[in-house]
Amino acid sequence: MNVLVTGGSGRIGRFVVAELAEAGHTVVNADLSPAPNAPGHFLRVDLTEAGDVYQAIALAQAEAVIHLGAWANAGIVPDTRTYGDNVRGTFNVFQACAEMGVKRIVSASSAQVYGFAKAAPLYAPVDEDHPVRPVNSYALAKVAGEQAAAYFAANFGLTILSFRFMGVRAPQEIAAELEAMAANPASGSWLLWTRTDARDAAIACRQAIEATAPPSGPYNITGAEVVLDRPSADLVAAHFGAATEVRAELQGHASPLSCARAAAAFGYRPRYVWNQRQQHPLPANA
C-alpha cells in the first residue's frame, strides 16, 4: 500500500515510517525536516499550505494517510500558532484526501483532550465516551481535529480514526521516566501512570490502515499496564479519591485508559509492556 505519513520525522512518526516499511508498504514522509537513516522518501511539506498537502498526496500516490504532523504540545510556539497551525494542517489533510480519493486516514489526537492534568477522571477505566475537557491550546486543537474528522466521515465517506495517544515515548526515554515516577508517584497521575512504547503506537497505526473496515471515531492508544508495581485501582483511589469512580473492569495492573475499542476494531494489543518488572530497550544495533 502507498502511505503518506505526515510528521514522519517526529517522536511517533519515525517509528511509524519504519514499521510500515518493514511491513512492505511504500512510504512517503511529509515533514519539515528529514529523520536520519529513515526508509522511504522524504518530502519537505508545510501542512498549513494546502498546495503542499495536495502535492504530497499526489507524489505519494497515497492510498492511506497517517497524519501525525503538528506542533507536538502547547508552549513550543505561541498559542495562536499551536491552535491555528494544527487545526489548519489537519483540515488541509482531510480536505485533500476527500478531493483526491484517499478514504482511510489515521489522525493523531491526544489523551490530553480528557484534561487529566487539571481534573481527575470521572471514572476508570476511561473509555472514549468520557467527556473531553481540554486545558490548553494543543488539546483544544485536537478536539477540533476530531470534530473535523467526524464531519469528513459523515459528509465525504472517509474513514478517519482519531488516535488519542497517551504517554508515547521512544524506548530509550521510558526507563528514566519510570524511575522518576517510582520516586514520586504523584508525578505520573496526569498520564495515569502509563507509558506507551512508540513501537506499539506505530503498530497501531499500521494495523488501522490494514484493517478491513474499522469504524471512524476516537480510539484510545496507550500502554497495557501502569509502570508502577501497584494495582491500578489502588493508584487511582490513592491519588484521585472519591473524584473518580473505580469500576470493576479495572483489574490488576491494567492501564486506567481503556484501549478495548482499538482492540476490537483492529486488534491493538501492546507488545512492549514497560513496568518495574520488565523493560524493552532498543537493540544495541538499532
Steps between C-alpha positions, in 0.01 A plus 500: 500500500619854429490696825565869566617568856488862610741578781695185421817643657344550844495299822228265373541557128848356461382175654189500280709544186730215604208272590325561169816447295577179688149376421555563128308824454634783283541807721538872439589709805357854478673715760699821538827309547612143433575235759852354479532158335124471448354272232269627229491834322518835680307804376527838670140607563335782694159364595358850540551547123218315325696473177781317679253248637334433163836452330622267776195277458546503123872421517439216746210366290357455846247229575504587871629787712635490853480859622741569786639839398433778751652715768541223756381688807402839632785740570727418205363799309241760609152361559358672193739295285461178700124509447489668161775299329386165640136552407585637155741217426249236604222655294732524198583130527135396529385728219774383265423136576129558435568660163773259389328174590697395808246324720703376800665739746653452843519839670694571818286638778610488863385380841557861604143559380385336827669770709658275763769760564242710685209270583472139609330248272130467571541123486762236426571324277450803276335421168439725200160610635665689787438877468775704337633794704789662311718722718744646246518608136649170389220289648239745370641457149478123538131527590448713189685237296273225628195710413640559150556125466137431588389762244707349218395146591132595497502720189774357276505130586852502647602256770697703756629344820602766753762350730499641852864418570611510864854510633674390180876488543793365303631183670819671613297758695275273702736352759596841641136610519408174673772560761385857561140390537595229747666767713198732475181316399296821504700623201350221291135566572424723201606220263336238722840343585517356148757529224461390140799364312516685166537161330153405624360832377651424160351151493158649582530737202591215267223277628245778453579555132517127432174410677202417281234740627581672830239761599587868495527674835733546795720219631709493816855381432730439795709240680345187645593553865594760756876516538497489881482177694164581659150401394344761275188535713717577805686774311178656378342491846811635674554796265149588381287385793125537480527714185546186290265203490710183488306253291524123520668480159819656641685186601858428599759731347294588190530858377219724625458614137306229319608394151220244464349685204827490306546132585155418363529717188846409373666267751710747698676329790825657625801274458754708693377505860715723723490487879725447801513129417578510126651736242554491124801714400598536137755248373856628512522518118169686455 
